[in-house]
Amino acid sequence: MIELRAALEAVPVRGLSAAHVRVPFRRPFATATGMWLHREAWILFVTGPDGRIGVGEAVLEPDATEVEETLLARLVREAADRARSGDMPDPEELELFGTPGRAFRAAMDAARFDLLPLGGVEAGDPGATARPPAAGRSASGVPVNGTISFGGPAAGAEAALQAIQAGFTTLKLKAGAERETLDLVARVRAIRTAVGPDVRLRLDVNGAWDLATAQERLEAVSRFGIEYVEQPLPADDSAGAAELRRTVEIPVAADEAAASLVAVRRLLDEGAADVLVVKPARVGGPVAVSEIATSAAARGVPVVISTLFETGIGIAAALASAARLRPLPGARFPAPLAHGLATAGLLEHDLLEEPLVVEAGRMHAPGGDRAGRLGITVSRRVVERFAAEFVEGSG
């Protein structure tokens, strides 16, 4: 992680422009916290010393406050003004802004990563991988899960079958909105019956249950072979998550609770997670992910990389972080865990000239002659289509 941090900090910035985009979901996407209709994001275009452009994406949680949105917009505008003099905010300065600062850092570090040479600039970093030249695809890619949104048992089974036919071998079921335990059991039973015993199923509750409800419902579905349950309790209930781990068979994953390196270290100290679901856009980008993965590996806790429903730009950055992770020998999960990255298709457009490729349940970047280290090429025409605002540095 030290090598990665040094490599990114060594990338000079000669200019920065940004577009504030608003991309609709193809159809309303239901979660336990509400219905998502569109995704707002800041797309950063960072100019390197040789004139090449690196790209990154800054997003906030769907329930972000107006204050957080205002702070992120301020950071983008101020950085655009400061960029031509090379006076960019450092991680310590950005951390003072909390969530908006980490979102901006994630986008800036992704853009700097995109500007790195394709060779071995990160030699010595244990998690380092280099994107192959030309086509930009590895032999296997990164395993990813399919996502099944809320619905009745029949609708869930049909969606699961479609996901399996598309090549996914791990499915994440959005849960938490069921009124009764029997409703969850019926849905999980229908999906397990439809896909058979070999497909991995995981639940994502988005913090909707209390401890007693979580214990009851997880005991009721444990016979269906659940890989893990993601954020069953509110993010601030780490003591409850630790207790839940002691009382149910299904492993417990932290998602919203894994909001920063400090928060992750507290979760690990309290024994509140079997898995960490880490969103680079939330925690501060690739360096923060590396720091979290190092802390988690010391406790034998695997990391799954996921998204905040970014466009293809943010997903490509998350994909690069996932590709850097090393397997944990002797971990509770012997096979590699699928990452939650196959979400670009939920949006009306991914903002890319060529989409990220998902084949046989694995994802890789499309690459191409114009692609940087992230392996993608942004469609400026499509960005303009969805842009609500453009920001240019004053120089």
C-alpha positions in Angstrom: 0.0 0.0 0.0 3.0 2.3 0.6 4.1 1.8 -2.9 0.7 2.5 -4.3 0.3 5.7 -2.2 3.7 6.9 -3.3 3.0 6.1 -7.0 -0.3 8.1 -7.0 1.1 11.0 -5.1 4.0 11.2 -7.6 1.5 11.8 -10.5 1.6 15.6 -11.3 -1.7 17.2 -12.0 -1.7 19.9 -14.6 -5.4 20.5 -14.8 -8.8 19.3 -13.7 -12.3 19.6 -15.2 -15.5 18.0 -14.0 -19.1 17.2 -15.0 -22.0 16.7 -12.6 -24.1 14.0 -14.2 -27.6 12.6 -13.3 -28.1 9.2 -14.9 -31.5 7.5 -14.4 -31.9 3.9 -13.5 -33.4 1.8 -16.2 -36.2 1.0 -13.8 -36.7 2.0 -10.2 -34.4 0.0 -8.0 -35.9 -1.0 -4.6 -33.7 -1.5 -1.5 -34.6 -1.7 2.2 -33.8 2.1 2.5 -36.1 3.2 -0.4 -36.5 3.4 -4.1 -33.6 4.7 -6.3 -34.6 6.5 -9.4 -31.3 8.0 -10.6 -27.6 8.3 -9.8 -25.9 11.6 -9.4 -22.1 11.7 -9.7 -19.2 14.0 -10.3 -17.0 12.8 -13.2 -13.4 14.2 -12.9 -11.1 14.6 -15.9 -7.5 15.0 -14.6 -4.8 16.2 -16.9 -1.3 14.6 -16.4 2.1 16.2 -17.3 2.1 14.6 -20.7 -1.4 15.8 -21.6 -3.1 12.5 -21.1 -6.4 12.5 -19.2 -7.2 10.3 -16.2 -10.8 9.8 -15.1 -12.5 9.2 -11.7 -15.9 9.4 -10.2 -17.1 10.9 -7.0 -20.4 9.8 -5.5 -22.2 10.0 -2.2 -24.7 7.6 -0.6 -28.2 7.8 -2.1 -29.4 9.3 1.2 -26.7 11.9 1.4 -27.7 15.2 3.0 -27.8 18.5 1.1 -24.8 19.6 3.2 -22.7 16.7 2.0 -23.7 17.3 -1.6 -22.8 21.0 -1.2 -19.4 20.1 0.3 -18.6 17.7 -2.5 -19.5 20.3 -5.1 -17.3 22.8 -3.3 -14.3 20.4 -3.2 -14.7 19.8 -6.9 -14.8 23.5 -7.9 -12.0 24.5 -5.6 -9.8 21.6 -6.9 -10.4 22.7 -10.5 -9.2 26.1 -9.6 -6.1 24.8 -7.8 -5.1 22.1 -10.2 -3.2 24.2 -12.7 -0.8 25.2 -10.0 -0.5 21.6 -8.8 -1.8 22.6 -5.4 -4.1 19.6 -4.9 -5.7 18.8 -1.5 -3.9 16.0 0.4 -5.6 13.0 2.1 -5.3 14.6 5.5 -7.0 17.8 4.3 -9.8 15.8 2.6 -10.4 13.7 5.7 -11.5 16.8 7.5 -14.5 16.9 5.2 -15.6 13.4 6.2 -17.7 11.5 3.6 -17.5 14.2 0.8 -13.8 14.4 1.3 -13.4 10.6 1.0 -15.6 10.6 -2.1 -13.4 13.3 -3.8 -10.3 11.5 -2.8 -11.6 8.2 -4.3 -12.2 10.0 -7.6 -8.8 11.8 -7.6 -6.9 8.7 -6.8 -8.7 6.7 -9.4 -7.8 9.4 -12.0 -4.2 9.4 -10.9 -4.2 5.6 -11.1 -5.6 5.8 -14.6 -2.6 8.0 -15.5 0.0 5.5 -14.2 2.1 3.6 -16.8 1.0 0.1 -17.7 4.2 -1.4 -16.5 5.3 -2.5 -13.0 5.3 0.9 -11.3 4.0 -0.8 -8.2 6.6 -3.4 -7.8 6.8 -4.4 -4.2 3.2 -3.8 -3.5 1.9 -7.3 -2.5 -1.5 -6.7 -4.1 -0.2 -5.2 -7.3 -1.3 -6.3 -10.7 -0.8 -4.7 -14.0 -3.5 -4.4 -16.6 -2.3 -6.3 -19.7 -1.5 -4.2 -22.7 -3.7 -3.9 -25.8 -6.9 -5.7 -25.2 -6.7 -5.0 -21.5 -8.3 -8.2 -20.3 -6.9 -10.9 -18.0 -7.3 -14.6 -18.6 -10.0 -14.9 -15.9 -11.1 -11.4 -14.8 -12.6 -10.8 -11.4 -15.6 -12.9 -10.1 -18.8 -10.8 -9.7 -22.2 -11.5 -8.3 -25.6 -10.9 -9.8 -28.1 -8.9 -7.9 -31.8 -9.8 -7.4 -34.0 -6.9 -6.3 -37.1 -7.1 -4.2 -40.1 -9.0 -5.4 -42.2 -12.0 -4.7 -41.0 -15.6 -4.8 -42.0 -16.2 -8.4 -40.4 -13.0 -9.6 -37.3 -13.7 -7.6 -36.9 -17.2 -9.0 -37.3 -15.9 -12.5 -34.7 -13.2 -12.0 -32.3 -15.7 -10.5 -32.7 -18.0 -13.4 -31.9 -15.2 -15.8 -28.8 -14.3 -13.8 -27.6 -17.9 -13.9 -28.2 -18.1 -17.6 -26.1 -14.9 -18.0 -23.2 -16.8 -16.3 -23.4 -15.7 -12.6 -22.6 -18.3 -10.0 -23.2 -16.0 -7.0 -26.4 -14.2 -6.4 -27.1 -11.4 -3.9 -30.7 -11.1 -2.8 -31.9 -7.7 -1.6 -33.8 -8.3 1.6 -35.0 -6.4 4.6 -38.4 -5.1 3.4 -40.3 -8.3 4.1 -43.0 -7.9 6.7 -42.8 -11.4 8.0 -40.1 -14.1 8.4 -42.3 -16.4 6.3 -42.1 -14.0 3.4 -38.3 -14.1 3.4 -38.4 -17.9 3.7 -40.7 -18.3 0.8 -38.6 -16.1 -1.4 -35.3 -17.7 -0.5 -36.8 -21.2 -0.9 -38.2 -20.3 -4.4 -34.8 -19.0 -5.5 -32.8 -21.9 -4.1 -35.2 -24.4 -5.7 -34.9 -22.6 -9.1 -31.0 -22.4 -9.2 -30.1 -25.6 -7.4 -27.6 -26.3 -4.6 -24.3 -25.1 -6.3 -25.1 -21.5 -6.8 -24.0 -19.2 -3.9 -26.7 -17.1 -2.3 -26.1 -14.1 -0.1 -28.6 -11.6 1.5 -28.2 -7.9 1.6 -30.4 -6.3 4.3 -29.1 -2.7 4.3 -29.4 -2.5 8.1 -33.1 -3.0 8.2 -33.4 -5.5 11.0 -32.9 -5.4 14.8 -31.0 -8.1 16.6 -34.0 -10.2 17.5 -35.4 -10.1 13.9 -32.1 -10.9 12.4 -31.6 -13.9 14.7 -35.1 -15.2 13.9 -34.9 -14.7 10.1 -31.3 -16.0 9.7 -32.1 -19.1 11.6 -35.2 -19.6 9.4 -33.2 -19.4 6.1 -29.9 -21.1 7.3 -31.0 -24.4 5.8 -30.9 -22.9 2.3 -27.1 -22.5 2.3 -26.6 -18.7 2.6 -23.0 -17.6 1.9 -23.3 -14.6 4.2 -25.7 -11.8 5.2 -24.7 -8.3 4.4 -25.4 -5.5 7.0 -28.3 -7.2 8.8 -28.3 -4.6 11.6 -27.9 -0.8 11.5 -24.4 0.4 10.8 -23.9 1.8 14.3 -24.8 -1.5 16.1 -21.4 -3.2 16.0 -22.1 -4.8 19.4 -25.3 -6.3 18.0 -23.4 -7.6 15.0 -20.8 -9.2 17.2 -23.6 -10.9 19.2 -25.3 -12.0 16.0 -22.1 -13.7 14.9 -22.1 -15.7 18.1 -25.7 -16.9 17.8 -26.3 -17.7 14.1 -24.6 -20.0 11.6 -24.7 -17.7 8.7 -21.6 -15.4 8.4 -22.1 -11.7 9.0 -20.7 -9.1 6.6 -20.3 -5.4 7.3 -21.2 -3.0 4.5 -22.5 0.4 5.6 -20.6 -0.1 8.9 -17.3 -0.3 6.9 -17.3 3.4 6.1 -13.7 4.2 6.7 -10.4 2.7 7.8 -11.1 3.9 11.4 -14.5 2.3 11.3 -13.1 -1.0 9.9 -10.5 -1.3 12.6 -13.2 -0.8 15.2 -15.3 -3.5 13.6 -12.3 -5.9 13.6 -11.5 -5.1 17.2 -15.1 -5.8 18.3 -15.3 -9.0 16.3 -18.3 -7.7 14.4 -17.7 -9.1 10.9 -16.8 -12.3 9.1 -16.6 -10.4 5.8 -16.0 -6.7 4.9 -17.9 -5.3 2.0 -15.8 -2.3 1.0 -17.0 0.4 -1.4 -13.9 2.4 -2.7 -16.1 5.4 -3.4 -17.2 5.4 0.3 -13.9 4.8 2.0 -11.6 7.0 -0.1 -10.4 5.1 -3.1 -7.6 2.5 -3.9 -5.1 3.5 -1.2 -7.8 3.3 1.5 -9.0 -0.1 0.1 -5.4 -1.4 0.4 -5.1 -0.2 4.0 -8.4 -1.8 4.9 -7.5 -5.0 3.2 -4.2 -5.2 5.0 -5.9 -4.7 8.4 -8.5 -7.3 7.6 -6.0 -9.8 6.3 -4.2 -9.7 9.7 -7.5 -10.9 11.3 -8.3 -13.4 8.5 -11.3 -11.4 7.3 -11.8 -11.3 3.5 -12.7 -8.2 1.6 -15.4 -8.0 -1.0 -15.4 -4.9 -3.2 -18.7 -3.3 -4.1 -20.2 -0.2 -5.6 -22.5 2.6 -4.7 -24.2 2.2 -8.1 -21.7 4.3 -9.9 -21.4 4.6 -13.7 -18.8 2.5 -15.5 -16.1 5.0 -14.5 -16.4 4.3 -10.8 -17.0 0.6 -11.3 -13.8 0.4 -13.4 -11.9 1.9 -10.4 -13.5 -0.5 -8.0 -12.6 -3.4 -10.4 -9.0 -2.3 -10.3 -9.1 -2.5 -6.5 -10.7 -5.9 -6.6 -8.0 -7.2 -8.9 -5.3 -6.1 -6.4 -6.7 -8.2 -3.5 -4.8 -11.3 -2.5 -6.6 -14.5 -1.4 -6.4 -15.3 2.3 -4.9 -18.8 2.9 -6.9 -20.8 5.4 -9.9 -18.4 5.4 -13.4 -19.4 6.3 -14.3 -19.1 2.6 -11.9 -21.3 0.6 -13.1 -20.2 -2.8 -12.7 -16.6 -4.0 -15.7 -14.5 -3.0 -17.5 -12.7 -5.9 -17.4 -8.9 -5.8 -20.5 -6.7 -6.1 -19.4 -4.9 -9.3 -21.9 -5.9 -12.0 -24.3 -3.0 -11.5 -23.7 -0.7 -14.5 -26.5 -2.3 -16.4 -29.0 -0.9 -13.8 -28.4 2.5 -15.2 -29.6 4.0 -18.5 -25.9 4.3 -19.6 -22.5 3.6 -18.1 -20.8 6.7 -19.8 -18.3 4.4 -21.5 -17.4 4.0 -25.2 -17.2 0.2 -24.6 -18.8 -1.3 -21.5 -17.1 -3.3 -18.9 -17.2 -7.0 -19.9 -18.9 -9.6 -17.9 -18.4 -13.2 -19.1 -19.2 -16.4 -17.2 -19.7 -14.5 -14.0 -16.3 -12.6 -14.2 -15.6 -9.0 -15.1 -12.7 -7.3 -16.9 -12.2 -3.9 -18.5 -12.5 -3.6 -22.3 -9.1 -1.9 -22.8 -8.3 -0.4 -26.2 -5.6 1.9 -27.6 -7.1 5.0 -26.0 -7.6 3.4 -22.6 -5.5 4.3 -19.5 -4.6 2.1 -16.6 -8.3 1.6 -15.7 -8.9 0.1 -19.2 -11.8 2.3 -20.1 -12.6 5.1 -22.5 -15.2 7.7 -21.4 -17.8 8.8 -24.0 -17.7 12.6 -23.8 -20.8 12.8 -25.9 -22.8 10.7 -23.4 -21.4 12.6 -20.5 -22.7 15.8 -22.1 -26.1 14.1 -22.5 -26.5 13.5 -18.8 -24.6 16.5 -17.5 -26.3 19.1 -15.3 -23.2 21.2 -14.8 -19.6 21.5 -16.1 -16.7 22.9 -14.0 -13.4 24.2 -15.6 -10.4 25.4 -13.7 -9.8 29.2 -13.8 -6.0 28.7 -14.3 
